[in-house]
C-alpha cells in the first residue's frame, strides 16, 4: 500500500489519482472530524469539502517532515476555527442545531447521545485535545503543533479531560435514564 | 496519590497508555503497573474512558460530498476562463452578499489565492480531470462493495490488518557505495543571448531538470545567470562537459557525500519496525482479549506504521539525492566595457571625481553625525557617573604633592 506521504508527494507532481486515493482514505475521518464538532450535518459536509480543496490547493506547501494525517487535520482544524469565527460575526447561521441524534444508523443511539453529551460538558480546550487524541489519533506533539501549545500543556489538558469525562460518564447514565 | 508514594505521575501512566513514553520509561511504568493496584486501577479507568468514547460513531459521509467536491474542483479549473470572461463582472455580482469590509478583504485574498492556483495549475491536470473523477466513482463502488461485509467485529479486525499490512520495501539494500554528488561550475561567456535556452537543452538532453534558474541583467554591468540543475548521477560527467563548452570555465568543483551508512542504518531500522508491526498484527489476529486490548494493539500498530512511513519517506528523498546529482551553474557575461562607447572624456572623469569627492565628504559628515548621536548619550551618562569619583581621585592625588612641597 502506498503511504499517505508518498501520495501527497505524487499530488505535488500533479497526480490526480493520488488525490483521489487520499480522498477515499480520509473522506470518512474528515467528515467525522467535523460531524463530532457540530450538529449540522450539511455544514460538516461543506467544511469537509473545503478541507479537501485546501489540501489540493496547498499540496505544494506540504513538507515530508510531518505525517500527512497531522497535516490534514491541521488544515481541518484551521478551517473549523475560521468557521467558528465567522459564526460569531454572523450569528444568523447557528453552529449548533437543536439536539438530534448524531448517529441515526449507529448500533446504539442512546449510548452515542450519552457519550456526546458527556464530551460537550467538558471545557472547550480540554475537549479539543481529547477529540484530536481519541478520534484523529494524533500524537501529543502533533496536537501541540496544531493547537500552538506546549506538549506539556496538551498532556495535562488531555489528562484533565479524561478524568473529567470519567466522572461525567459515571453519573451520566442515571441522569439520562432519569430524563427518559 | 502523589509522586512521593508512586514513582510516576498519573499523567505519565496516561502517556504510557498512549504510547508516548520512551522505551525505557515505558518498561518502568509497565513494571510499576504490575505491582501497584492503585495505578493499575487508574490505567483501567483511562482505558475505560477511551473504549466508551469509541462508541461515538458518526454516520457515513454523504455521497454528495464526493459529488460536490468534484464540482468544486471543476470550478477551480475554470477560474482562469472565468477571469477571461469577465472577472470584474463576476466579482461585482458576488460583492453585495458580503456584509463588511473585513470579509470583503479576506474574500479578495482568497480569490487571489484561487486565481494564482488556477494559473499555476498544470494544464495536464485539467485534461486528466474528468478521467480521474470517472475513476473515482468507479473505485468508490468497489470500495463500498469491499467494505460492506466487514461490519462485524472480526471483519473489522481483518480489514484493519489488511490495511496495516506492511508494504514491500521501496528500495533494495545498496550493493555499491551511495553517493550524493554535487558539482559547481562557473563560466564566462561571450554571447549571453541563447544561454538560457542552451542550459535548458543540456538539462533536457540528459534527462535532468532545472530546479531553479535566475538571470539578472543590470544596466551597467555584465549579465549573470545562476541555475541549479538536477541530473541523473550517471550523466553528471557528460553534462558538465557539455556545460563547459558553453563558455570559458572560471571555476569548477565536484564533491560527493557518502550516504551508504545512513541508508543502510535506516533500512535496518525499517526492517525491525516491520517485524514489530508483523508481530503486533499476529497478536491482533490471534486475539482472545477484551476490546480494550484490541484497541491498545491497534493503536500501537498505527504508531509503528507511522514510524515506518516516515522512514520510507526519508529513504526515498535520500534515494532521490543519490539518483539525481546537483549542478550549481553560474554564468557571467564577458564584460564588454570597451564596446559600450568611447573612452570617458577627461572632463567627465574630473566631474565624476568631484562628485565622488563631494559624496565622500557628505558621507563622512553624516557618518560622524550618526556616530555622535549614537554614542553621545552613553558618553554623557558615563561622564556624569564617573565625574565625582574622578574628581575625588584627582584631589587625593594632588593633595600629597601639595603637602610634600
Interface residues (C-beta under 8 A of the other chain):
Chain A: X1 X2 X3 X4 X5 X6 X9 X14 X16 X17 X19 X20 X23 X24 X27 X28 X30 X31 X32 X35 X36 X41 X45 X48 X49 X52 X53 X56 X57 X64 X67 X69 X89 X90 X102 X103 X104 X105 X106 X107 X108 X111 X112 X115 X116 X119 X130 X133 X134 X135 X137 X139 X140 X155 X156 X158 X159 X162 X165 X166 X169
Chain B: X10 X11 X14 X15 X18 X20 X45 X46 X48 X49 X50 X52 X53 X54 X55 X56 X57 X58 X59 X60 X61 X62 X64 X65 X66 X68 X69 X72 X73 X76 X99 X100 X103 X113 X114 X117 X122 X124 X125 X128 X129 X131 X132 X133 X135 X136 X139 X140 X143 X163 X165 X167 X299 X302 X303 X306 X309 X310 X312 X313 X314 X316 X317
